[in-house]
Amino acid sequence: MARLLILGAGGRAGRATVAEARARGHHVTAGVRSPERHRDLDGAGVDLVRADALDASQIAVIAPGHDAAINATRPNWQNPPDYFVRMNAALVRALESAAVPRLMLIGGAGTLTTPEGVRLADTPGFPQSARPRAVAQQRALAELHAGAAPIDWVYLVPPPRFVADGPRTGTYRHTASTQLADLPSQAISYADFAVGLLDEFERPRYQRLPVVLTG
């Protein structure tokens, strides 16, 4: 049994990840900004704690003793453009201080590109309201690549259709290419994404790369 720190555990991706981790027998520390809103997460094998992924000092206190940290935090539309960059930097600092060897980040489809190299966020039909967040995610991923982080990381990306209420089939495909043409499917359920994420935790295949998980 491993110990996993899951940040953003109250969101849809976070909850799916907590459920999959517990089904596999892992112990979970479920980090949320407002524990009083997520009391249902607290239970056998899950410790519910207050945690903000931007607060490196807070995470450094919570993180020791965990085998990996998974960041499922989904910022809101009002977050500033550098939110993801600062959050990733804070997490890397905190986990290095706490001797947690790996950071697993759940990214967004806005980091994907077309076969012509055009960012998905720049294509016709991409929601303009989502574009600032997509651009911020791209910048944060570039910073991770350029920053020589002292801990291992992997950036897991869903395809354009991330299906909240889709079934858990237990199957998925993975690729280190972020080009849309290389995706066998442009959809995956949250439950199957969590399967792929936990498989990557238990049997690491990728280091310091973005990885797309599709149905």
C-alpha positions as CSV (number, residue, x, y, z in Angstrom):
1,M,0.0,0.0,0.0
2,A,1.3,3.4,-1.0
3,R,0.5,6.8,0.4
4,L,-0.8,9.4,-2.0
5,L,-1.3,13.1,-1.5
6,I,-4.2,14.2,-3.8
7,L,-4.7,17.9,-4.1
8,G,-7.9,19.3,-5.5
9,A,-9.5,16.1,-4.2
10,G,-13.0,17.7,-4.0
11,G,-13.3,18.3,-7.8
12,R,-14.5,15.8,-10.3
13,A,-11.0,14.6,-11.4
14,G,-9.8,14.6,-7.8
15,R,-12.8,12.5,-6.6
16,A,-12.3,10.0,-9.4
17,T,-8.6,9.7,-8.5
18,V,-9.4,9.3,-4.8
19,A,-11.9,6.5,-5.6
20,E,-9.5,4.7,-7.8
21,A,-6.6,4.9,-5.4
22,R,-8.8,3.6,-2.5
23,A,-10.1,0.8,-4.7
24,R,-6.5,-0.3,-5.2
25,G,-5.8,-0.2,-1.4
26,H,-3.7,2.9,-1.3
27,H,-3.9,5.4,1.6
28,V,-5.0,8.9,0.5
29,T,-4.5,12.3,2.0
30,A,-7.2,14.3,0.3
31,G,-6.2,18.0,0.2
32,V,-9.0,20.6,-0.4
33,R,-9.2,24.3,0.3
34,S,-12.4,24.0,2.3
35,P,-12.7,20.7,4.2
36,E,-16.1,21.6,5.6
37,R,-17.5,21.4,2.0
38,H,-16.1,17.9,1.4
39,R,-16.8,16.0,4.6
40,D,-18.0,13.1,2.5
41,L,-14.4,12.4,1.4
42,D,-13.3,11.6,4.9
43,G,-13.5,7.9,5.7
44,A,-11.6,4.6,5.8
45,G,-8.2,5.1,4.2
46,V,-8.7,8.8,3.5
47,D,-7.5,11.7,5.6
48,L,-9.2,14.9,4.7
49,V,-6.9,18.0,5.2
50,R,-6.9,21.7,4.4
51,A,-4.5,22.3,1.6
52,D,-3.8,25.0,-1.0
53,A,-1.5,24.0,-3.9
54,L,-0.2,27.5,-4.0
55,D,1.0,27.5,-0.4
56,A,4.4,25.8,-0.5
57,S,4.9,26.0,3.3
58,Q,1.6,24.4,4.0
59,I,2.2,21.5,1.5
60,A,5.7,21.0,2.9
61,V,4.1,20.2,6.3
62,I,1.4,17.9,4.8
63,A,3.6,16.0,2.3
64,P,6.3,14.1,4.2
65,G,5.8,10.3,4.1
66,H,3.9,10.3,0.8
67,D,5.1,8.3,-2.2
68,A,3.7,10.9,-4.7
69,A,1.6,14.0,-4.9
70,I,-1.2,14.2,-7.5
71,N,-2.4,17.7,-8.3
72,A,-6.0,17.7,-9.6
73,T,-6.6,21.4,-8.7
74,R,-8.9,23.1,-11.2
75,P,-8.6,26.9,-10.9
76,N,-11.5,29.1,-11.7
77,W,-11.8,31.6,-14.6
78,Q,-10.7,34.5,-12.5
79,N,-7.2,33.2,-11.7
80,P,-4.3,35.4,-13.1
81,P,-2.3,34.2,-16.1
82,D,0.7,33.0,-14.0
83,Y,-1.4,30.9,-11.7
84,F,-0.2,27.5,-13.1
85,V,3.4,28.6,-13.2
86,R,3.4,29.7,-9.6
87,M,1.4,26.7,-8.4
88,N,3.8,24.2,-10.1
89,A,6.8,26.0,-8.7
90,A,5.3,26.0,-5.2
91,L,4.6,22.3,-5.4
92,V,8.0,21.4,-6.7
93,R,9.6,23.4,-3.8
94,A,7.4,21.8,-1.2
95,L,7.8,18.3,-2.4
96,E,11.6,18.6,-2.7
97,S,11.6,19.9,0.9
98,A,9.4,17.0,2.0
99,A,11.4,14.4,0.1
100,V,8.4,13.3,-2.0
101,P,9.9,11.9,-5.2
102,R,7.2,12.5,-7.8
103,L,4.6,15.0,-8.8
104,M,1.7,14.0,-11.1
105,L,-0.1,16.9,-12.6
106,I,-3.6,16.7,-14.3
107,G,-3.4,19.2,-17.1
108,G,-5.9,20.4,-19.7
109,A,-6.6,19.7,-23.4
110,G,-5.6,23.3,-24.1
111,T,-2.0,22.2,-24.2
112,L,-2.7,20.0,-27.2
113,T,-1.8,20.9,-30.8
114,T,-3.0,20.1,-34.3
115,P,-0.8,18.2,-36.8
116,E,0.2,21.6,-38.2
117,G,1.5,22.7,-34.9
118,V,-1.3,25.1,-34.1
119,R,-2.3,25.2,-30.4
120,L,-5.8,23.8,-29.8
121,A,-6.6,27.1,-28.0
122,D,-5.9,29.0,-31.2
123,T,-8.2,26.9,-33.4
124,P,-11.7,28.0,-34.6
125,G,-14.4,26.8,-32.2
126,F,-12.2,26.7,-29.1
127,P,-14.2,28.5,-26.3
128,Q,-12.8,32.0,-25.9
129,S,-13.7,32.0,-22.2
130,A,-11.3,29.0,-21.8
131,R,-8.5,30.4,-23.9
132,P,-6.6,32.3,-21.1
133,R,-6.5,29.2,-18.9
134,A,-5.3,27.1,-21.9
135,V,-2.5,29.6,-22.6
136,A,-1.6,29.6,-18.9
137,Q,-1.3,25.8,-18.9
138,Q,0.9,25.8,-21.9
139,R,3.2,28.3,-20.3
140,A,3.3,26.3,-17.1
141,L,4.2,23.1,-19.0
142,A,7.0,25.0,-20.8
143,E,8.4,26.2,-17.5
144,L,8.4,22.7,-16.2
145,H,10.4,21.6,-19.2
146,A,12.8,24.4,-18.9
147,G,13.2,24.5,-15.2
148,A,15.1,21.2,-14.5
149,A,12.8,20.4,-11.5
150,P,14.7,18.5,-8.7
151,I,11.9,15.9,-8.5
152,D,10.3,13.7,-11.1
153,W,7.1,14.9,-12.7
154,V,4.6,13.8,-15.3
155,Y,1.9,16.0,-16.9
156,L,-1.2,13.9,-17.7
157,V,-3.6,15.5,-20.3
158,P,-7.1,14.5,-21.1
159,P,-8.4,14.7,-24.7
160,P,-10.9,17.5,-25.6
161,R,-13.9,15.6,-24.3
162,F,-13.4,14.8,-20.6
163,V,-16.6,13.0,-19.6
164,A,-17.6,13.5,-16.0
165,D,-20.3,10.8,-15.9
166,G,-18.7,8.3,-18.3
167,P,-18.3,4.6,-17.2
168,R,-15.2,3.0,-15.8
169,T,-14.2,0.5,-18.5
170,G,-10.7,0.1,-17.1
171,T,-9.2,0.7,-20.6
172,Y,-7.4,3.6,-22.0
173,R,-4.5,4.5,-24.3
174,H,-1.5,6.6,-23.6
175,T,0.9,8.6,-25.8
176,A,3.7,11.1,-25.2
177,S,2.6,13.0,-28.3
178,T,0.3,15.9,-27.8
179,Q,-0.8,16.2,-31.4
180,L,-4.5,15.7,-31.9
181,A,-3.9,13.5,-35.0
182,D,-2.1,11.0,-32.7
183,L,-5.1,10.5,-30.4
184,P,-7.0,7.3,-31.1
185,S,-10.0,8.9,-29.3
186,Q,-10.8,12.5,-28.4
187,A,-12.7,11.5,-25.3
188,I,-12.2,9.7,-21.9
189,S,-14.2,9.4,-18.8
190,Y,-12.9,10.8,-15.5
191,A,-13.0,7.2,-14.1
192,D,-10.8,5.8,-16.9
193,F,-8.5,8.8,-16.7
194,A,-8.0,7.9,-13.0
195,V,-7.2,4.3,-14.0
196,G,-4.5,5.5,-16.3
197,L,-3.1,7.9,-13.7
198,L,-2.9,5.2,-11.0
199,D,-1.4,2.8,-13.5
200,E,1.3,5.4,-14.2
201,F,1.9,5.8,-10.5
202,E,2.2,2.1,-9.9
203,R,4.2,1.3,-13.0
204,P,6.0,4.5,-14.2
205,R,6.5,4.7,-17.9
206,Y,7.1,8.5,-18.4
207,Q,9.4,11.0,-16.8
208,R,9.3,14.8,-17.2
209,L,6.9,14.5,-20.1
210,P,3.3,15.5,-21.0
211,V,1.3,12.3,-21.6
212,V,-2.2,12.2,-23.1
213,L,-4.6,9.6,-21.8
214,T,-7.5,8.8,-24.2
215,G,-10.3,6.3,-24.4
